Amino acid sequence: MNEQAMQPPANQPIGFWTARAGEAIRARTRGALEAIGVTQPQWWVLHQLSLHPEGMERAALLRTIGPNESTDVVDAAVDSALDLGWAREDGAVLLPTDAGSQQFERAARIQQMLQEERMQGISEEEFVTTITVLQRTIKNVGGDAWHW
């Protein structure tokens, strides 16, 4: 880590820090998941199917996950989950399989470990404040973001 002296936080650009945080979190998350054979987009699919054990239509799943990545990437993750036997189709509905549920549990343990790692030295109140500030910043600059 670079230990050079920096300006006080109030003088630093929020865009720089949000971009660097996003890059670092994405790289760490993707590396940890890939170590167990899951891509981050596959994780999103497995996670949504875990929340909807009765099934979920592909279009609804794509709408829900869509803000995370391009539709093509998410669609490919759905296809790979089907190919790997982690999900199955019943008509228009995607359902988790036992193998998919087991892979989800492995990936969920990784995600829990990563969240604990990210939260080191950060209180829940600080985390909530940070998310709220980022949401407000996006709105202030005319952006639009949503996360399930």
N, CA, C and O atoms as a GROMACS GRO file, in nm:
protein
  592
    1MET      N    1   0.085  -0.118   0.000
    1MET     CA    2   0.000   0.000   0.000
    1MET      C    3   0.088   0.124   0.000
    1MET      O    4   0.192   0.127   0.067
    2ASN      N    5   0.048   0.223  -0.074
    2ASN     CA    6   0.122   0.348  -0.084
    2ASN      C    7   0.108   0.425   0.047
    2ASN      O    8  -0.003   0.452   0.092
    3GLU      N    9   0.220   0.460   0.107
    3GLU     CA   10   0.219   0.528   0.237
    3GLU      C   11   0.257   0.675   0.226
    3GLU      O   12   0.291   0.737   0.326
    4GLN      N   13   0.253   0.732   0.106
    4GLN     CA   14   0.286   0.874   0.090
    4GLN      C   15   0.183   0.959   0.161
    4GLN      O   16   0.068   0.919   0.176
    5ALA      N   17   0.226   1.077   0.206
    5ALA     CA   18   0.135   1.170   0.271
    5ALA      C   19   0.027   1.214   0.173
    5ALA      O   20   0.054   1.232   0.054
    6MET      N   21  -0.094   1.231   0.223
    6MET     CA   22  -0.206   1.273   0.139
    6MET      C   23  -0.270   1.398   0.197
    6MET      O   24  -0.246   1.435   0.312
    7GLN      N   25  -0.349   1.462   0.115
    7GLN     CA   26  -0.429   1.574   0.161
    7GLN      C   27  -0.531   1.523   0.263
    7GLN      O   28  -0.559   1.404   0.267
    8PRO      N   29  -0.585   1.612   0.346
    8PRO     CA   30  -0.692   1.569   0.437
    8PRO      C   31  -0.811   1.515   0.356
    8PRO      O   32  -0.833   1.559   0.243
    9PRO      N   33  -0.886   1.421   0.412
    9PRO     CA   34  -1.000   1.363   0.338
    9PRO      C   35  -1.097   1.466   0.281
    9PRO      O   36  -1.150   1.447   0.172
   10ALA      N   37  -1.121   1.576   0.353
   10ALA     CA   38  -1.216   1.676   0.304
   10ALA      C   39  -1.171   1.741   0.173
   10ALA      O   40  -1.252   1.800   0.102
   11ASN      N   41  -1.042   1.731   0.141
   11ASN     CA   42  -0.988   1.791   0.019
   11ASN      C   43  -0.970   1.690  -0.095
   11ASN      O   44  -0.914   1.724  -0.199
   12GLN      N   45  -1.017   1.570  -0.075
   12GLN     CA   46  -0.994   1.466  -0.174
   12GLN      C   47  -1.120   1.437  -0.255
   12GLN      O   48  -1.231   1.457  -0.206
   13PRO      N   49  -1.103   1.391  -0.379
   13PRO     CA   50  -1.218   1.368  -0.468
   13PRO      C   51  -1.290   1.236  -0.437
   13PRO      O   52  -1.229   1.130  -0.431
   14ILE      N   53  -1.420   1.247  -0.416
   14ILE     CA   54  -1.499   1.128  -0.385
   14ILE      C   55  -1.500   1.030  -0.502
   14ILE      O   56  -1.501   0.908  -0.481
   15GLY      N   57  -1.498   1.081  -0.624
   15GLY     CA   58  -1.498   0.992  -0.741
   15GLY      C   59  -1.375   0.904  -0.746
   15GLY      O   60  -1.383   0.787  -0.782
   16PHE      N   61  -1.260   0.960  -0.710
   16PHE     CA   62  -1.136   0.882  -0.707
   16PHE      C   63  -1.150   0.766  -0.609
   16PHE      O   64  -1.120   0.652  -0.643
   17TRP      N   65  -1.196   0.797  -0.488
   17TRP     CA   66  -1.204   0.694  -0.383
   17TRP      C   67  -1.312   0.591  -0.411
   17TRP      O   68  -1.293   0.473  -0.381
   18THR      N   69  -1.425   0.632  -0.466
   18THR     CA   70  -1.527   0.532  -0.497
   18THR      C   71  -1.479   0.440  -0.608
   18THR      O   72  -1.505   0.320  -0.605
   19ALA      N   73  -1.410   0.496  -0.708
   19ALA     CA   74  -1.357   0.412  -0.816
   19ALA      C   75  -1.253   0.314  -0.762
   19ALA      O   76  -1.257   0.196  -0.796
   20ARG      N   77  -1.161   0.361  -0.679
   20ARG     CA   78  -1.058   0.272  -0.624
   20ARG      C   79  -1.119   0.167  -0.533
   20ARG      O   80  -1.076   0.052  -0.535
   21ALA      N   81  -1.218   0.206  -0.452
   21ALA     CA   82  -1.284   0.108  -0.365
   21ALA      C   83  -1.354   0.002  -0.449
   21ALA      O   84  -1.343  -0.117  -0.420
   22GLY      N   85  -1.425   0.045  -0.552
   22GLY     CA   86  -1.494  -0.050  -0.639
   22GLY      C   87  -1.398  -0.147  -0.705
   22GLY      O   88  -1.424  -0.267  -0.712
   23GLU      N   89  -1.286  -0.095  -0.755
   23GLU     CA   90  -1.186  -0.181  -0.819
   23GLU      C   91  -1.129  -0.283  -0.721
   23GLU      O   92  -1.118  -0.401  -0.752
   24ALA      N   93  -1.092  -0.235  -0.601
   24ALA     CA   94  -1.031  -0.323  -0.501
   24ALA      C   95  -1.129  -0.430  -0.453
   24ALA      O   96  -1.093  -0.547  -0.440
   25ILE      N   97  -1.252  -0.389  -0.425
   25ILE     CA   98  -1.353  -0.483  -0.377
   25ILE      C   99  -1.385  -0.586  -0.485
   25ILE      O  100  -1.395  -0.706  -0.457
   26ARG      N  101  -1.402  -0.540  -0.608
   26ARG     CA  102  -1.432  -0.632  -0.718
   26ARG      C  103  -1.320  -0.733  -0.738
   26ARG      O  104  -1.345  -0.852  -0.754
   27ALA      N  105  -1.195  -0.685  -0.738
   27ALA     CA  106  -1.081  -0.776  -0.758
   27ALA      C  107  -1.073  -0.878  -0.646
   27ALA      O  108  -1.051  -0.996  -0.671
   28ARG      N  109  -1.090  -0.834  -0.522
   28ARG     CA  110  -1.082  -0.926  -0.407
   28ARG      C  111  -1.196  -1.027  -0.411
   28ARG      O  112  -1.174  -1.146  -0.390
   29THR      N  113  -1.317  -0.979  -0.437
   29THR     CA  114  -1.434  -1.067  -0.441
   29THR      C  115  -1.421  -1.169  -0.554
   29THR      O  116  -1.443  -1.289  -0.532
   30ARG      N  117  -1.387  -1.122  -0.672
   30ARG     CA  118  -1.378  -1.214  -0.786
   30ARG      C  119  -1.268  -1.317  -0.766
   30ARG      O  120  -1.286  -1.434  -0.800
   31GLY      N  121  -1.155  -1.275  -0.710
   31GLY     CA  122  -1.047  -1.370  -0.684
   31GLY      C  123  -1.086  -1.477  -0.584
   31GLY      O  124  -1.056  -1.595  -0.603
   32ALA      N  125  -1.153  -1.436  -0.476
   32ALA     CA  126  -1.193  -1.531  -0.372
   32ALA      C  127  -1.298  -1.629  -0.425
   32ALA      O  128  -1.291  -1.749  -0.397
   33LEU      N  129  -1.394  -1.580  -0.502
   33LEU     CA  130  -1.496  -1.668  -0.558
   33LEU      C  131  -1.438  -1.762  -0.663
   33LEU      O  132  -1.473  -1.880  -0.668
   34GLU      N  133  -1.349  -1.710  -0.746
   34GLU     CA  134  -1.290  -1.794  -0.850
   34GLU      C  135  -1.208  -1.908  -0.790
   34GLU      O  136  -1.193  -2.013  -0.852
   35ALA      N  137  -1.156  -1.887  -0.669
   35ALA     CA  138  -1.080  -1.993  -0.601
   35ALA      C  139  -1.168  -2.115  -0.573
   35ALA      O  140  -1.116  -2.226  -0.555
   36ILE      N  141  -1.300  -2.096  -0.567
   36ILE     CA  142  -1.391  -2.210  -0.547
   36ILE      C  143  -1.471  -2.240  -0.673
   36ILE      O  144  -1.569  -2.315  -0.669
   37GLY      N  145  -1.429  -2.183  -0.786
   37GLY     CA  146  -1.492  -2.216  -0.913
   37GLY      C  147  -1.620  -2.143  -0.945
   37GLY      O  148  -1.703  -2.193  -1.021
   38VAL      N  149  -1.638  -2.023  -0.888
   38VAL     CA  150  -1.758  -1.945  -0.912
   38VAL      C  151  -1.717  -1.806  -0.960
   38VAL      O  152  -1.630  -1.743  -0.899
   39THR      N  153  -1.778  -1.758  -1.066
   39THR     CA  154  -1.755  -1.619  -1.106
   39THR      C  155  -1.850  -1.530  -1.026
   39THR      O  156  -1.948  -1.579  -0.970
   40GLN      N  157  -1.820  -1.401  -1.020
   40GLN     CA  158  -1.910  -1.312  -0.948
   40GLN      C  159  -2.050  -1.310  -1.011
   40GLN      O  160  -2.149  -1.315  -0.938
   41PRO      N  161  -2.062  -1.303  -1.144
   41PRO     CA  162  -2.197  -1.310  -1.202
   41PRO      C  163  -2.270  -1.441  -1.169
   41PRO      O  164  -2.391  -1.440  -1.148
   42GLN      N  165  -2.198  -1.552  -1.165
   42GLN     CA  166  -2.262  -1.678  -1.125
   42GLN      C  167  -2.310  -1.669  -0.980
   42GLN      O  168  -2.416  -1.720  -0.945
   43TRP      N  169  -2.230  -1.603  -0.895
   43TRP     CA  170  -2.271  -1.582  -0.755
   43TRP      C  171  -2.402  -1.507  -0.751
   43TRP      O  172  -2.492  -1.545  -0.676
   44TRP      N  173  -2.416  -1.401  -0.829
   44TRP     CA  174  -2.540  -1.324  -0.829
   44TRP      C  175  -2.659  -1.413  -0.865
   44TRP      O  176  -2.765  -1.403  -0.805
   45VAL      N  177  -2.640  -1.499  -0.964
   45VAL     CA  178  -2.747  -1.592  -1.005
   45VAL      C  179  -2.780  -1.687  -0.891
   45VAL      O  180  -2.896  -1.703  -0.854
   46LEU      N  181  -2.678  -1.751  -0.835
   46LEU     CA  182  -2.700  -1.845  -0.724
   46LEU      C  183  -2.766  -1.776  -0.606
   46LEU      O  184  -2.855  -1.833  -0.542
   47HIS      N  185  -2.724  -1.653  -0.576
   47HIS     CA  186  -2.781  -1.579  -0.464
   47HIS      C  187  -2.930  -1.552  -0.488
   47HIS      O  188  -3.012  -1.574  -0.399
   48GLN      N  189  -2.963  -1.504  -0.607
   48GLN     CA  190  -3.105  -1.477  -0.635
   48GLN      C  191  -3.188  -1.604  -0.629
   48GLN      O  192  -3.299  -1.603  -0.576
   49LEU      N  193  -3.136  -1.713  -0.682
   49LEU     CA  194  -3.211  -1.839  -0.676
   49LEU      C  195  -3.226  -1.887  -0.531
   49LEU      O  196  -3.326  -1.951  -0.498
   50SER      N  197  -3.128  -1.857  -0.446
   50SER     CA  198  -3.141  -1.895  -0.304
   50SER      C  199  -3.252  -1.814  -0.237
   50SER      O  200  -3.316  -1.862  -0.143
   51LEU      N  201  -3.274  -1.692  -0.284
   51LEU     CA  202  -3.379  -1.607  -0.229
   51LEU      C  203  -3.517  -1.642  -0.285
   51LEU      O  204  -3.620  -1.603  -0.230
   52HIS      N  205  -3.517  -1.716  -0.395
   52HIS     CA  206  -3.642  -1.755  -0.463
   52HIS      C  207  -3.641  -1.905  -0.490
   52HIS      O  208  -3.637  -1.946  -0.606
   53PRO      N  209  -3.646  -1.987  -0.386
   53PRO     CA  210  -3.641  -2.132  -0.406
   53PRO      C  211  -3.759  -2.186  -0.487
   53PRO      O  212  -3.752  -2.295  -0.543
   54GLU      N  213  -3.867  -2.108  -0.493
   54GLU     CA  214  -3.982  -2.148  -0.574
   54GLU      C  215  -3.959  -2.119  -0.721
   54GLU      O  216  -4.040  -2.156  -0.806
   55GLY      N  217  -3.848  -2.052  -0.751
   55GLY     CA  218  -3.811  -2.022  -0.888
   55GLY      C  219  -3.827  -1.875  -0.921
   55GLY      O  220  -3.892  -1.799  -0.849
   56MET      N  221  -3.766  -1.839  -1.032
   56MET     CA  222  -3.766  -1.700  -1.075
   56MET      C  223  -3.756  -1.699  -1.228
   56MET      O  224  -3.674  -1.772  -1.285
   57GLU      N  225  -3.837  -1.620  -1.292
   57GLU     CA  226  -3.827  -1.610  -1.437
   57GLU      C  227  -3.696  -1.543  -1.475
   57GLU      O  228  -3.649  -1.454  -1.405
   58ARG      N  229  -3.639  -1.586  -1.585
   58ARG     CA  230  -3.510  -1.532  -1.631
   58ARG      C  231  -3.518  -1.379  -1.644
   58ARG      O  232  -3.426  -1.309  -1.602
   59ALA      N  233  -3.626  -1.328  -1.701
   59ALA     CA  234  -3.638  -1.183  -1.721
   59ALA      C  235  -3.634  -1.109  -1.587
   59ALA      O  236  -3.571  -1.004  -1.576
   60ALA      N  237  -3.701  -1.163  -1.486
   60ALA     CA  238  -3.700  -1.101  -1.353
   60ALA      C  239  -3.561  -1.107  -1.292
   60ALA      O  240  -3.515  -1.011  -1.230
   61LEU      N  241  -3.494  -1.219  -1.310
   61LEU     CA  242  -3.358  -1.234  -1.259
   61LEU      C  243  -3.265  -1.134  -1.327
   61LEU      O  244  -3.182  -1.071  -1.261
   62LEU      N  245  -3.277  -1.119  -1.458
   62LEU     CA  246  -3.194  -1.024  -1.532
   62LEU      C  247  -3.222  -0.881  -1.488
   62LEU      O  248  -3.128  -0.801  -1.477
   63ARG      N  249  -3.348  -0.846  -1.463
   63ARG     CA  250  -3.381  -0.711  -1.414
   63ARG      C  251  -3.321  -0.687  -1.277
   63ARG      O  252  -3.271  -0.578  -1.249
   64THR      N  253  -3.326  -0.788  -1.192
   64THR     CA  254  -3.276  -0.773  -1.055
   64THR      C  255  -3.124  -0.759  -1.053
   64THR      O  256  -3.071  -0.672  -0.984
   65ILE      N  257  -3.056  -0.844  -1.126
   65ILE     CA  258  -2.909  -0.844  -1.126
   65ILE      C  259  -2.852  -0.738  -1.219
   65ILE      O  260  -2.738  -0.695  -1.202
   66GLY      N  261  -2.931  -0.695  -1.317
   66GLY     CA  262  -2.885  -0.605  -1.421
   66GLY      C  263  -2.798  -0.488  -1.380
   66GLY      O  264  -2.700  -0.459  -1.450
   67PRO      N  265  -2.829  -0.417  -1.270
   67PRO     CA  266  -2.746  -0.303  -1.234
   67PRO      C  267  -2.600  -0.339  -1.202
   67PRO      O  268  -2.514  -0.251  -1.199
   68ASN      N  269  -2.572  -0.466  -1.179
   68ASN     CA  270  -2.436  -0.507  -1.145
   68ASN      C  271  -2.345  -0.520  -1.266
   68ASN      O  272  -2.224  -0.504  -1.254
   69GLU      N  273  -2.402  -0.549  -1.382
   69GLU     CA  274  -2.320  -0.585  -1.498
   69GLU      C  275  -2.407  -0.577  -1.623
   69GLU      O  276  -2.528  -0.556  -1.612
   70SER      N  277  -2.349  -0.593  -1.739
   70SER     CA  278  -2.427  -0.588  -1.863
   70SER      C  279  -2.522  -0.709  -1.871
   70SER      O  280  -2.497  -0.813  -1.811
   71THR      N  281  -2.629  -0.691  -1.946
   71THR     CA  282  -2.726  -0.800  -1.963
   71THR      C  283  -2.660  -0.923  -2.024
   71THR      O  284  -2.691  -1.036  -1.985
   72ASP      N  285  -2.568  -0.902  -2.118
   72ASP     CA  286  -2.500  -1.016  -2.182
   72ASP      C  287  -2.422  -1.098  -2.079
   72ASP      O  288  -2.424  -1.221  -2.084
   73VAL      N  289  -2.353  -1.030  -1.987
   73VAL     CA  290  -2.273  -1.101  -1.886
   73VAL      C  291  -2.365  -1.178  -1.792
   73VAL      O  292  -2.338  -1.294  -1.759
   74VAL      N  293  -2.473  -1.115  -1.749
   74VAL     CA  294  -2.566  -1.182  -1.657
   74VAL      C  295  -2.636  -1.297  -1.728
   74VAL      O  296  -2.653  -1.404  -1.670
   75ASP      N  297  -2.676  -1.276  -1.853
   75ASP     CA  298  -2.739  -1.383  -1.930
   75ASP      C  299  -2.644  -1.502  -1.946
   75ASP      O  300  -2.686  -1.618  -1.935
   76ALA      N  301  -2.517  -1.474  -1.972
   76ALA     CA  302  -2.417  -1.581  -1.983
   76ALA      C  303  -2.399  -1.653  -1.850
   76ALA      O  304  -2.377  -1.774  -1.848
   77ALA      N  305  -2.410  -1.580  -1.739
   77ALA     CA  306  -2.398  -1.644  -1.607
   77ALA      C  307  -2.516  -1.737  -1.582
   77ALA      O  308  -2.499  -1.844  -1.523
   78VAL      N  309  -2.635  -1.698  -1.625
   78VAL     CA  310  -2.752  -1.786  -1.613
   78VAL      C  311  -2.729  -1.912  -1.696
   78VAL      O  312  -2.751  -2.023  -1.649
   79ASP      N  313  -2.684  -1.893  -1.821
   79ASP     CA  314  -2.658  -2.009  -1.907
   79ASP      C  315  -2.553  -2.101  -1.846
   79ASP      O  316  -2.567  -2.223  -1.852
   80SER      N  317  -2.448  -2.044  -1.789
   80SER     CA  318  -2.343  -2.129  -1.730
   80SER      C  319  -2.395  -2.201  -1.606
   80SER      O  320  -2.358  -2.316  -1.582
   81ALA      N  321  -2.481  -2.136  -1.528
   81ALA     CA  322  -2.540  -2.204  -1.412
   81ALA      C  323  -2.625  -2.323  -1.458
   81ALA      O  324  -2.625  -2.428  -1.393
   82LEU      N  325  -2.695  -2.306  -1.568
   82LEU     CA  326  -2.772  -2.418  -1.624
   82LEU      C  327  -2.678  -2.528  -1.674
   82LEU      O  328  -2.700  -2.646  -1.647
   83ASP      N  329  -2.575  -2.488  -1.748
   83ASP     CA  330  -2.479  -2.586  -1.803
   83ASP      C  331  -2.407  -2.664  -1.693
   83ASP      O  332  -2.378  -2.783  -1.709
   84LEU      N  333  -2.377  -2.596  -1.582
   84LEU     CA  334  -2.304  -2.660  -1.472
   84LEU      C  335  -2.396  -2.742  -1.381
   84LEU      O  336  -2.349  -2.810  -1.289
   85GLY      N  337  -2.526  -2.736  -1.407
   85GLY     CA  338  -2.620  -2.810  -1.324
   85GLY      C  339  -2.652  -2.742  -1.192
   85GLY      O  340  -2.701  -2.806  -1.099
   86TRP      N  341  -2.625  -2.611  -1.183
   86TRP     CA  342  -2.654  -2.536  -1.061
   86TRP      C  343  -2.796  -2.482  -1.062
   86TRP      O  344  -2.849  -2.442  -0.958
   87ALA      N  345  -2.856  -2.482  -1.180
   87ALA     CA  346  -2.995  -2.436  -1.196
   87ALA      C  347  -3.058  -2.523  -1.303
   87ALA      O  348  -2.990  -2.588  -1.383
   88ARG      N  349  -3.191  -2.522  -1.303
   88ARG     CA  350  -3.264  -2.594  -1.406
   88ARG      C  351  -3.382  -2.507  -1.447
   88ARG      O  352  -3.423  -2.417  -1.374
   89GLU      N  353  -3.434  -2.535  -1.564
   89GLU     CA  354  -3.549  -2.461  -1.614
   89GLU      C  355  -3.674  -2.548  -1.606
   89GLU      O  356  -3.672  -2.666  -1.641
   90ASP      N  357  -3.781  -2.488  -1.561
   90ASP     CA  358  -3.912  -2.551  -1.563
   90ASP      C  359  -4.003  -2.453  -1.635
   90ASP      O  360  -4.061  -2.363  -1.574
   91GLY      N  361  -4.016  -2.471  -1.765
   91GLY     CA  362  -4.086  -2.371  -1.845
   91GLY      C  363  -4.005  -2.243  -1.847
   91GLY      O  364  -3.887  -2.244  -1.884
   92ALA      N  365  -4.068  -2.134  -1.807
   92ALA     CA  366  -4.000  -2.004  -1.807
   92ALA      C  367  -3.930  -1.975  -1.674
   92ALA      O  368  -3.871  -1.869  -1.657
   93VAL      N  369  -3.937  -2.069  -1.581
   93VAL     CA  370  -3.887  -2.045  -1.445
   93VAL      C  371  -3.752  -2.114  -1.425
   93VAL      O  372  -3.734  -2.230  -1.461
   94LEU      N  373  -3.659  -2.041  -1.366
   94LEU     CA  374  -3.530  -2.096  -1.325
   94LEU      C  375  -3.541  -2.140  -1.181
   94LEU      O  376  -3.594  -2.068  -1.096
   95LEU      N  377  -3.490  -2.258  -1.153
   95LEU     CA  378  -3.495  -2.314  -1.018
   95LEU      C  379  -3.355  -2.357  -0.976
   95LEU      O  380  -3.276  -2.401  -1.060
   96PRO      N  381  -3.324  -2.346  -0.847
   96PRO     CA  382  -3.195  -2.397  -0.801
   96PRO      C  383  -3.198  -2.550  -0.797
   96PRO      O  384  -3.302  -2.611  -0.773
   97THR      N  385  -3.083  -2.611  -0.820
   97THR     CA  386  -3.069  -2.756  -0.804
   97THR      C  387  -2.998  -2.781  -0.672
   97THR      O  388  -2.949  -2.687  -0.609
   98ASP      N  389  -2.992  -2.906  -0.630
   98ASP     CA  390  -2.916  -2.939  -0.509
   98ASP      C  391  -2.770  -2.898  -0.526
   98ASP      O  392  -2.710  -2.843  -0.434
   99ALA      N  393  -2.713  -2.926  -0.643
   99ALA     CA  394  -2.573  -2.888  -0.668
   99ALA      C  395  -2.557  -2.736  -0.663
   99ALA      O  396  -2.457  -2.686  -0.611
  100GLY      N  397  -2.654  -2.663  -0.717
  100GLY     CA  398  -2.650  -2.518  -0.712
  100GLY      C  399  -2.662  -2.465  -0.570
  100GLY      O  400  -2.594  -2.369  -0.534
  101SER      N  401  -2.748  -2.526  -0.491
  101SER     CA  402  -2.763  -2.485  -0.351
  101SER      C  403  -2.635  -2.511  -0.273
  101SER      O  404  -2.596  -2.431  -0.188
  102GLN      N  405  -2.570  -2.623  -0.301
  102GLN     CA  406  -2.442  -2.653  -0.234
  102GLN      C  407  -2.334  -2.553  -0.276
  102GLN      O  408  -2.257  -2.506  -0.192
  103GLN      N  409  -2.329  -2.520  -0.404
  103GLN     CA  410  -2.231  -2.423  -0.451
  103GLN      C  411  -2.261  -2.286  -0.393
  103GLN      O  412  -2.170  -2.211  -0.358
  104PHE      N  413  -2.390  -2.251  -0.383
  104PHE     CA  414  -2.428  -2.125  -0.320
  104PHE      C  415  -2.378  -2.120  -0.177
  104PHE      O  416  -2.323  -2.018  -0.135
  105GLU      N  417  -2.396  -2.227  -0.100
  105GLU     CA  418  -2.352  -2.229   0.040
  105GLU      C  419  -2.201  -2.206   0.050
  105GLU      O  420  -2.156  -2.132   0.137
  106ARG      N  421  -2.124  -2.269  -0.037
  106ARG     CA  422  -1.978  -2.248  -0.038
  106ARG      C  423  -1.946  -2.101  -0.068
  106ARG      O  424  -1.865  -2.039   0.000
  107ALA      N  425  -2.011  -2.048  -0.170
  107ALA     CA  426  -1.986  -1.910  -0.208
  107ALA      C  427  -2.035  -1.812  -0.102
  107ALA      O  428  -1.973  -1.709  -0.079
  108ALA      N  429  -2.146  -1.844  -0.036
  108ALA     CA  430  -2.198  -1.757   0.070
  108ALA      C  431  -2.100  -1.749   0.187
  108ALA      O  432  -2.085  -1.644   0.248
  109ARG      N  433  -2.033  -1.860   0.217
  109ARG     CA  434  -1.931  -1.857   0.324
  109ARG      C  435  -1.816  -1.764   0.284
  109ARG      O  436  -1.764  -1.689   0.367
  110ILE      N  437  -1.777  -1.769   0.158
  110ILE     CA  438  -1.672  -1.679   0.108
  110ILE      C  439  -1.720  -1.534   0.119
  110ILE      O  440  -1.646  -1.447   0.164
  111GLN      N  441  -1.842  -1.508   0.076
  111GLN     CA  442  -1.896  -1.372   0.081
  111GLN      C  443  -1.904  -1.320   0.225
  111GLN      O  444  -1.876  -1.203   0.251
  112GLN      N  445  -1.941  -1.406   0.319
  112GLN     CA  446  -1.946  -1.366   0.460
  112GLN      C  447  -1.807  -1.330   0.509
  112GLN      O  448  -1.789  -1.229   0.578
  113MET      N  449  -1.708  -1.411   0.476
  113MET     CA  450  -1.570  -1.384   0.514
  113MET      C  451  -1.523  -1.251   0.453
  113MET      O  452  -1.456  -1.172   0.520
  114LEU      N  453  -1.557  -1.227   0.327
  114LEU     CA  454  -1.518  -1.103   0.261
  114LEU      C  455  -1.584  -0.982   0.326
  114LEU      O  456  -1.521  -0.878   0.343
  115GLN      N  457  -1.711  -0.996   0.364
  115GLN     CA  458  -1.780  -0.884   0.430
  115GLN      C  459  -1.715  -0.854   0.564
  115GLN      O  460  -1.696  -0.738   0.599
  116GLU      N  461  -1.681  -0.957   0.639
  116GLU     CA  462  -1.612  -0.936   0.767
  116GLU      C  463  -1.478  -0.867   0.744
  116GLU      O  464  -1.440  -0.778   0.820
  117GLU      N  465  -1.408  -0.908   0.641
  117GLU     CA  466  -1.280  -0.847   0.606
  117GLU      C  467  -1.298  -0.698   0.571
  117GLU      O  468  -1.223  -0.613   0.619
  118ARG      N  469  -1.398  -0.668   0.488
  118ARG     CA  470  -1.422  -0.529   0.447
  118ARG      C  471  -1.463  -0.442   0.565
  118ARG      O  472  -1.432  -0.322   0.567
  119MET      N  473  -1.531  -0.499   0.661
  119MET     CA  474  -1.584  -0.421   0.773
  119MET      C  475  -1.486  -0.402   0.888
  119MET      O  476  -1.520  -0.339   0.988
  120GLN      N  477  -1.366  -0.455   0.876
  120GLN     CA  478  -1.267  -0.438   0.983
  120GLN      C  479  -1.245  -0.289   1.010
  120GLN      O  480  -1.209  -0.214   0.919
  121GLY      N  481  -1.265  -0.248   1.135
  121GLY     CA  482  -1.245  -0.110   1.174
  121GLY      C  483  -1.355  -0.015   1.129
  121GLY      O  484  -1.340   0.107   1.142
  122ILE      N  485  -1.464  -0.068   1.077
  122ILE     CA  486  -1.576   0.014   1.029
  122ILE      C  487  -1.701  -0.028   1.106
  122ILE      O  488  -1.740  -0.145   1.105
  123SER      N  489  -1.764   0.069   1.172
  123SER     CA  490  -1.887   0.038   1.245
  123SER      C  491  -2.004   0.028   1.147
  123SER      O  492  -1.996   0.077   1.034
  124GLU      N  493  -2.111  -0.034   1.192
  124GLU     CA  494  -2.231  -0.042   1.108
  124GLU      C  495  -2.282   0.098   1.077
  124GLU      O  496  -2.327   0.125   0.965
  125GLU      N  497  -2.275   0.188   1.175
  125GLU     CA  498  -2.319   0.326   1.154
  125GLU      C  499  -2.235   0.394   1.046
  125GLU      O  500  -2.290   0.464   0.960
  126GLU      N  501  -2.103   0.374   1.049
  126GLU     CA  502  -2.017   0.432   0.945
  126GLU      C  503  -2.050   0.374   0.808
  126GLU      O  504  -2.052   0.446   0.708
  127PHE      N  505  -2.076   0.244   0.804
  127PHE     CA  506  -2.110   0.179   0.678
  127PHE      C  507  -2.238   0.237   0.621
  127PHE      O  508  -2.244   0.271   0.503
  128VAL      N  509  -2.342   0.248   0.704
  128VAL     CA  510  -2.470   0.302   0.660
  128VAL      C  511  -2.453   0.446   0.612
  128VAL      O  512  -2.509   0.485   0.510
  129THR      N  513  -2.376   0.525   0.686
  129THR     CA  514  -2.350   0.664   0.645
  129THR      C  515  -2.281   0.668   0.510
  129THR      O  516  -2.317   0.748   0.424
  130THR      N  517  -2.182   0.583   0.491
  130THR     CA  518  -2.109   0.580   0.364
  130THR      C  519  -2.201   0.546   0.248
  130THR      O  520  -2.198   0.614   0.145
  131ILE      N  521  -2.282   0.443   0.263
  131ILE     CA  522  -2.375   0.404   0.156
  131ILE      C  523  -2.473   0.518   0.128
  131ILE      O  524  -2.500   0.549   0.012
  132THR      N  525  -2.526   0.580   0.233
  132THR     CA  526  -2.620   0.690   0.217
  132THR      C  527  -2.556   0.808   0.145
  132THR      O  528  -2.618   0.867   0.056
  133VAL      N  529  -2.433   0.842   0.181
  133VAL     CA  530  -2.362   0.952   0.115
  133VAL      C  531  -2.338   0.919  -0.032
  133VAL      O  532  -2.355   1.006  -0.118
  134LEU      N  533  -2.298   0.797  -0.062
  134LEU     CA  534  -2.275   0.759  -0.202
  134LEU      C  535  -2.406   0.765  -0.282
  134LEU      O  536  -2.406   0.813  -0.395
  135GLN      N  537  -2.515   0.717  -0.224
  135GLN     CA  538  -2.645   0.724  -0.292
  135GLN      C  539  -2.684   0.869  -0.320
  135GLN      O  540  -2.731   0.902  -0.429
  136ARG      N  541  -2.665   0.955  -0.220
  136ARG     CA  542  -2.698   1.097  -0.236
  136ARG      C  543  -2.608   1.162  -0.341
  136ARG      O  544  -2.655   1.242  -0.421
  137THR      N  545  -2.480   1.128  -0.340
  137THR     CA  546  -2.386   1.183  -0.438
  137THR      C  547  -2.428   1.146  -0.579
  137THR      O  548  -2.427   1.231  -0.669
  138ILE      N  549  -2.464   1.021  -0.600
  138ILE     CA  550  -2.510   0.977  -0.732
  138ILE      C  551  -2.630   1.060  -0.776
  138ILE      O  552  -2.636   1.106  -0.890
  139LYS      N  553  -2.726   1.078  -0.686
  139LYS     CA  554  -2.845   1.157  -0.718
  139LYS      C  555  -2.808   1.302  -0.746
  139LYS      O  556  -2.861   1.362  -0.840
  140ASN      N  557  -2.718   1.358  -0.665
  140ASN     CA  558  -2.679   1.498  -0.681
  140ASN      C  559  -2.617   1.527  -0.817
  140ASN      O  560  -2.631   1.638  -0.869
  141VAL      N  561  -2.549   1.430  -0.875
  141VAL     CA  562  -2.484   1.453  -1.004
  141VAL      C  563  -2.569   1.403  -1.121
  141VAL      O  564  -2.522   1.394  -1.234
  142GLY      N  565  -2.695   1.371  -1.093
  142GLY     CA  566  -2.787   1.332  -1.199
  142GLY      C  567  -2.782   1.185  -1.236
  142GLY      O  568  -2.839   1.144  -1.337
  143GLY      N  569  -2.714   1.107  -1.155
  143GLY     CA  570  -2.705   0.964  -1.182
  143GLY      C  571  -2.827   0.891  -1.129
  143GLY      O  572  -2.911   0.947  -1.059
  144ASP      N  573  -2.833   0.766  -1.164
  144ASP     CA  574  -2.943   0.682  -1.120
  144ASP      C  575  -2.886   0.544  -1.090
  144ASP      O  576  -2.826   0.481  -1.177
  145ALA      N  577  -2.904   0.499  -0.970
  145ALA     CA  578  -2.853   0.368  -0.932
  145ALA      C  579  -2.954   0.300  -0.841
  145ALA      O  580  -3.025   0.365  -0.764
  146TRP      N  581  -2.959   0.170  -0.852
  146TRP     CA  582  -3.049   0.089  -0.769
  146TRP      C  583  -2.980  -0.042  -0.742
  146TRP      O  584  -2.913  -0.097  -0.829
  147HIS      N  585  -2.994  -0.091  -0.622
  147HIS     CA  586  -2.943  -0.224  -0.588
  147HIS      C  587  -3.047  -0.295  -0.504
  147HIS      O  588  -3.100  -0.239  -0.408
  148TRP      N  589  -3.075  -0.419  -0.543
  148TRP     CA  590  -3.176  -0.497  -0.471
  148TRP      C  591  -3.130  -0.514  -0.330
  148TRP      O  592  -3.199  -0.577  -0.250
   0.00000   0.00000   0.00000
